[in-house]
């Protein structure tokens, strides 16, 4: 199976390097990239063959579109005449529906929509995939195999993709915001910035591992840390008084609504 990655930005390169680490042969990978300097860089770094978007569509069994949503229409227009029934197109563009893509491709081309996130850069990504109307199980398995090279993969109905975008697609930014705030609080309380950063980062990493490995509900784990009348109880009361939980809900709803609006604008 030959895989072509069209779009060699950060996420495109992340997918490429993940596939190589997962054992894909470089001879079975192509990259579609128009910028000459970038093409040279990728060839020198990975030994991958860099071709035009058209040649990538012609030669590949699976075409991964890792382009900006606003560029999707032009890329589809360019490659559509070179795609054929049975090929798989995997879209990593936020907000782009499978129907949008299918309407611009030849009948019978399978489409899978993916919402990745940036922890894929360190092989800890979370990708949600949804089938298009021409997908069969083999197409979904191939899309899962692609994305599993950079982290975990979950199948979801496409109607849930806007919520996925709001939770895991944008989710790293929320966590970075919390980490940033905790570090600044530590500095405010008199800790050196380096000390505050180390304390917060390890607390986040350890807490995530605790959640993953114990399988306990976060409420249970939080309550174990929260002694009656203690320091944690005082802090949690402040968070509740400032309606932090409600603020997260509103923020995530706003992200979902924005995802819907972007898709409607493209359609």
Secondary structure, 3 states (H helix, E strand, C coil): CCEEEECCCHHHHHHHHHHHHCCCCHHHEEEECCCHHHHHHHHHHHCCEEECHHHHHHHCCEEEECCCHHHHHHHHHHHHHHCCCCCEEEECCCCCCHHHHHCCCCCCCEEEEEECCHHHHHCCEEEEEEECCCCCHHHHHHHHHHHHCCEEEEECCHHHHHHHHHHHHCHHHHHHHHHHHHHHHHHHCCCCHHHHHHHHHHHHHHHHHHHHHHCCCHHHHHHHHCCCCCHHHHHHHHHHHCCHHHHHHHHHHHHHHHHHHHHHHHC
